Amino acid sequence: MELSLEYQVRSPKIVLEKNPLLLLLHGYGSNEADLFSFASELPDEYYVISARAPYDLQYGSYAWYAINFDADQNKFSDHDQAILSRDLVVRFIEELKVQFPIDSSNITLIGFSQGSILSFSIALSYPNIVQRVGALSGYLNLDLNSENYQNNDYSNLKIFASHGTLDQVIPVEWARKTYPILKKLGINSTYKEYPIGHGVSPQNFFDLKDWLQ
């Protein structure tokens, strides 16, 4: 079966009747091999699947949606493309459930940067499909959520968000605004900061793994 997105997969080392899924969403200008380098470090019982974003920026780099600059070098995200990608990932998850024996009540998204922004919008728009999100170096963009997302049932959703205090790509102030919104929606969430730039430190990765387990 041809799936909607290109991907890499690490099968679980501990095989259950149905195994949980960890779906990795890379950042802007990267590809599916980037976060997949973590795969061997992730818990043994998971299918670890790293998806490639649909928009080709050439030379092995891809994006979930375009980021455009205006004359004053202000950045604008293409929200229409982002929403298309949000729903494409949801379709991809449904395809993966057909392809692999995945426990649909145990699906985690781990996103970095643009993949993290997308992970937030998928979870808040479709909390019935995704139960957990590890959002690294991203922020919550409410414009990417489905209509009336505030009315969704978030009782089964858990979020781990982290950010570098020295991040020059996505300011830490943007990330800090996310936690109060999640709290107001009643989402069980953890937020941590690290003295790093736009990346994932060993301590950050350790805390994420700890949270997963």
C-alpha positions as CSV (number, residue, x, y, z in Angstrom):
1,M,0.0,0.0,0.0
2,E,1.3,3.4,-1.0
3,L,1.3,5.7,2.1
4,S,0.7,9.5,1.9
5,L,4.2,10.4,3.3
6,E,7.7,8.9,2.8
7,Y,9.0,7.5,6.1
8,Q,11.6,5.5,8.0
9,V,10.6,2.9,10.5
10,R,12.2,1.1,13.4
11,S,10.1,-1.9,14.4
12,P,9.6,-2.6,18.1
13,K,12.2,-4.8,19.8
14,I,9.5,-6.0,22.2
15,V,6.7,-7.3,20.1
16,L,3.2,-7.1,21.6
17,E,-0.2,-7.9,20.0
18,K,-0.4,-4.2,19.3
19,N,2.5,-1.8,19.8
20,P,2.5,1.9,20.6
21,L,3.6,4.4,18.0
22,L,6.1,7.2,18.2
23,L,5.8,9.4,15.1
24,L,8.6,11.9,14.6
25,L,8.0,15.1,12.7
26,H,11.2,17.0,11.6
27,G,11.8,20.7,11.4
28,Y,11.8,23.1,8.4
29,G,14.5,22.3,5.9
30,S,15.3,18.9,7.3
31,N,14.2,15.4,6.5
32,E,13.1,12.1,8.0
33,A,16.6,10.9,8.7
34,D,17.2,13.8,11.1
35,L,15.1,12.8,14.2
36,F,15.4,9.1,13.2
37,S,19.0,9.2,14.5
38,F,17.3,9.1,18.0
39,A,15.4,6.0,17.1
40,S,17.7,3.5,18.8
41,E,17.6,5.5,22.0
42,L,13.8,5.4,22.3
43,P,11.8,2.8,24.3
44,D,11.9,-0.7,22.9
45,E,8.2,-1.4,22.7
46,Y,7.4,1.4,20.2
47,Y,7.2,1.5,16.5
48,V,9.3,4.5,15.8
49,I,8.4,6.1,12.5
50,S,9.9,9.3,11.1
51,A,7.9,11.0,8.4
52,R,9.2,13.2,5.6
53,A,7.3,16.6,5.1
54,P,5.5,16.9,1.8
55,Y,7.1,20.2,0.5
56,D,10.4,19.7,-1.3
57,L,12.9,22.5,-0.7
58,Q,15.6,20.6,-2.8
59,Y,18.8,19.0,-1.8
60,G,17.2,16.6,0.7
61,S,15.4,19.3,2.7
62,Y,11.7,19.4,3.2
63,A,9.0,21.6,4.9
64,W,5.6,21.0,6.4
65,Y,4.6,24.5,5.1
66,A,6.3,27.5,3.6
67,I,7.9,30.3,5.6
68,N,8.0,33.5,3.6
69,F,9.8,36.8,4.3
70,D,8.5,40.3,3.5
71,A,10.6,43.3,2.5
72,D,11.3,44.0,6.2
73,Q,12.5,40.4,6.8
74,N,9.4,39.6,8.8
75,K,8.5,35.9,8.7
76,F,5.1,34.7,7.6
77,S,3.9,31.1,7.8
78,D,1.7,29.7,5.1
79,H,-1.3,28.7,7.3
80,D,-3.2,27.0,4.4
81,Q,-0.2,24.7,3.7
82,A,0.2,24.1,7.5
83,I,-3.5,23.0,7.8
84,L,-3.1,20.7,4.8
85,S,-0.1,19.2,6.4
86,R,-1.9,18.8,9.7
87,D,-4.6,16.8,8.1
88,L,-2.2,14.9,5.9
89,V,-0.3,13.7,9.0
90,V,-3.7,12.5,10.5
91,R,-4.4,10.6,7.3
92,F,-0.9,9.1,7.5
93,I,-1.5,7.9,11.1
94,E,-4.7,6.2,9.9
95,E,-2.7,4.5,7.1
96,L,0.0,3.4,9.5
97,K,-2.7,1.7,11.7
98,V,-3.7,-0.4,8.6
99,Q,0.0,-1.1,7.7
100,F,1.3,-2.0,11.2
101,P,-0.3,-3.6,14.3
102,I,-0.4,-0.2,16.2
103,D,-2.2,0.4,19.4
104,S,-4.4,3.3,18.4
105,S,-4.9,4.3,22.1
106,N,-1.1,4.9,22.5
107,I,0.1,7.3,19.8
108,T,2.8,9.9,20.5
109,L,4.0,12.7,18.3
110,I,7.5,14.1,18.8
111,G,8.1,17.2,16.8
112,F,11.1,19.5,16.5
113,S,10.6,23.2,15.5
114,Q,8.1,23.3,12.6
115,G,7.3,19.7,13.3
116,S,6.6,20.7,16.9
117,I,4.2,23.5,15.9
118,L,2.4,21.0,13.7
119,S,2.3,18.4,16.5
120,F,0.5,20.9,18.8
121,S,-2.1,21.7,16.1
122,I,-2.7,18.0,15.3
123,A,-3.2,17.1,19.0
124,L,-5.4,20.1,19.8
125,S,-7.5,19.5,16.6
126,Y,-7.7,15.7,16.9
127,P,-7.2,14.6,20.6
128,N,-9.1,11.4,19.8
129,I,-6.2,10.3,17.5
130,V,-3.1,11.5,19.4
131,Q,-2.7,10.9,23.1
132,R,0.8,12.4,23.7
133,V,3.0,15.1,22.3
134,G,6.7,15.8,22.8
135,A,7.0,19.4,21.4
136,L,10.7,20.4,21.1
137,S,11.7,24.0,20.3
138,G,8.3,25.0,19.0
139,Y,5.2,26.9,20.1
140,L,1.4,26.8,19.9
141,N,0.0,28.6,16.8
142,L,-3.7,28.8,17.5
143,D,-4.4,29.7,13.8
144,L,-3.6,26.1,12.8
145,N,-6.2,24.5,15.1
146,S,-9.5,23.2,13.9
147,E,-12.6,25.2,14.4
148,N,-14.1,25.1,17.9
149,Y,-11.0,23.2,19.1
150,Q,-11.7,24.6,22.6
151,N,-14.7,22.3,22.9
152,N,-12.6,19.1,22.4
153,D,-12.1,16.6,25.2
154,Y,-8.5,16.8,26.2
155,S,-8.7,14.5,29.3
156,N,-6.5,11.8,27.6
157,L,-3.9,14.2,26.2
158,K,-0.5,14.8,27.7
159,I,2.1,17.3,26.4
160,F,5.8,17.7,27.1
161,A,7.1,21.0,25.7
162,S,10.7,22.2,25.9
163,H,12.7,25.2,24.6
164,G,16.2,26.6,24.6
165,T,16.5,30.0,26.4
166,L,19.0,31.0,23.8
167,D,17.0,30.0,20.8
168,Q,17.5,32.5,17.9
169,V,15.1,30.8,15.5
170,I,11.9,30.7,17.7
171,P,12.1,33.1,20.6
172,V,11.6,31.5,24.0
173,E,8.9,34.1,24.7
174,W,6.7,32.4,22.1
175,A,7.1,29.1,23.8
176,R,6.4,30.6,27.3
177,K,3.0,31.7,26.1
178,T,2.0,28.1,25.2
179,Y,1.9,26.6,28.7
180,P,-0.8,28.9,30.1
181,I,-3.0,28.2,27.1
182,L,-2.6,24.4,27.5
183,K,-3.4,24.8,31.2
184,K,-6.5,26.8,30.5
185,L,-7.7,24.0,28.2
186,G,-7.1,21.5,31.1
187,I,-4.3,19.7,29.3
188,N,-1.9,17.7,31.4
189,S,1.3,19.4,30.3
190,T,5.0,19.8,31.3
191,Y,7.2,22.7,30.2
192,K,11.0,22.8,30.6
193,E,13.7,25.2,29.5
194,Y,17.4,24.6,28.8
195,P,20.3,27.0,28.4
196,I,20.8,26.1,24.7
197,G,19.9,27.5,21.2
198,H,17.6,25.9,18.6
199,G,18.3,22.3,19.3
200,V,18.0,19.4,21.7
201,S,20.5,19.0,24.5
202,P,21.3,15.6,26.1
203,Q,19.5,16.7,29.3
204,N,16.5,17.7,27.2
205,F,16.4,14.3,25.5
206,F,16.9,12.5,28.8
207,D,13.9,14.4,30.3
208,L,11.8,13.6,27.2
209,K,12.6,9.9,27.5
210,D,11.9,10.0,31.2
211,W,8.5,11.6,30.4
212,L,7.7,8.9,27.8
213,Q,8.3,6.1,30.2
